[in-house]
Amino acid sequence: MYEQFKARAEGVSAEVYRFETKTVALDFIVGFLQREGCADEPHAYALWADSPFLDGVDRQPLSAVAGLKFVITRELAADARFGISQMGWALADTGSLVQDSSAIEQRLVSSLSTIHIALVPTSGLLADMPTLLTRLHPKDSAYIAMITGASRTADIERVLTIGVHGPERLIIVFCDELN
């Protein structure tokens, strides 16, 4: 199922990675932020929304990453280059991510940043929407978000434009150890 998801997601310009442990996934994220120029200035910093991925993670070494912040406000999110959030599920048949985004911080970092890094537990990889609906009922969630690839539109003169209504890049990080 992972290969099917990866093919579908990459077909809509997402970048997909898979790691066995949280430690290796965290090393990838830190390295990615540093390579991409994360810095403590507007349009260069990263916001990381609280999530189960961070449970048990020592945040002290993360404080050495210039520009990485864990406090999220609307103002900060509007000027963030990177937004990091955890998704609940991934749908193999469409390459889509699904998140119960009841927490406003989840929505802010996944929709206002230029680059969205989405963390996904590999156990959350499902075949399709009907399978998801056996695990999640819309009445039980205040806000369900579905993300398929980077933001794109072709409304204006049928010219494809990336990043108009959301992130220009979507980086998907599967972690086998994450539940």
WOLINWO-V202294 format. One record per residue. SS is DSSP state (alpha for helix, beta for strand, coil for the rest). BURIAL is 1 if it has 24 or more other C-alpha atoms within 12 Angstrom, else 0. Layout:
# WOLINWO-V202294
<<SS/BURIAL> <SS/BURIAL>>
This chain:
# WOLINWO-V202294
<<coil/0> <alpha/1> <alpha/0> <alpha/0> <alpha/1> <alpha/1> <alpha/0> <alpha/1> <alpha/1> <alpha/1> <coil/0> <coil/1> <coil/1> <coil/1> <beta/1> <beta/1> <beta/1> <beta/1> <beta/1> <coil/0> <coil/0> <alpha/1> <alpha/0> <alpha/0> <alpha/1> <alpha/1> <alpha/0> <alpha/1> <alpha/1> <alpha/1> <alpha/0> <alpha/0> <alpha/1> <alpha/0> <alpha/0> <coil/0> <coil/0> <coil/1> <coil/1> <coil/1> <coil/0> <coil/0> <coil/1> <coil/1> <coil/1> <beta/1> <beta/1> <beta/1> <coil/1> <coil/1> <coil/1> <alpha/0> <alpha/1> <alpha/1> <coil/0> <coil/0> <coil/0> <coil/0> <coil/0> <coil/0> <alpha/0> <alpha/1> <alpha/0> <alpha/0> <coil/1> <coil/0> <coil/1> <beta/1> <beta/1> <coil/1> <coil/0> <coil/1> <coil/0> <alpha/0> <alpha/0> <alpha/1> <alpha/1> <alpha/1> <coil/1> <coil/1> <coil/1> <beta/1> <beta/1> <beta/1> <beta/1> <beta/1> <beta/1> <coil/1> <beta/1> <beta/1> <beta/1> <coil/1> <coil/1> <coil/1> <coil/1> <beta/1> <beta/1> <beta/1> <beta/1> <beta/1> <coil/1> <coil/0> <coil/0> <alpha/1> <alpha/1> <alpha/1> <alpha/1> <alpha/1> <alpha/1> <alpha/1> <alpha/1> <coil/1> <coil/1> <coil/1> <beta/1> <beta/1> <beta/1> <beta/1> <beta/1> <beta/1> <beta/1> <alpha/1> <alpha/0> <alpha/1> <beta/1> <beta/1> <coil/1> <coil/1> <alpha/0> <alpha/0> <alpha/0> <alpha/1> <coil/0> <coil/0> <coil/0> <coil/0> <coil/0> <alpha/0> <alpha/0> <alpha/0> <coil/0> <coil/0> <coil/0> <beta/1> <beta/1> <beta/1> <beta/1> <coil/1> <coil/1> <coil/1> <coil/1> <beta/1> <beta/0> <coil/0> <coil/0> <coil/0> <coil/0> <coil/0> <coil/0> <coil/0> <beta/0> <beta/1> <coil/0> <coil/0> <coil/0> <coil/1> <coil/1> <coil/1> <beta/1> <beta/1> <beta/1> <beta/1> <beta/1> <beta/1> <beta/1> <coil/1> <coil/0> <coil/1> <coil/1>>
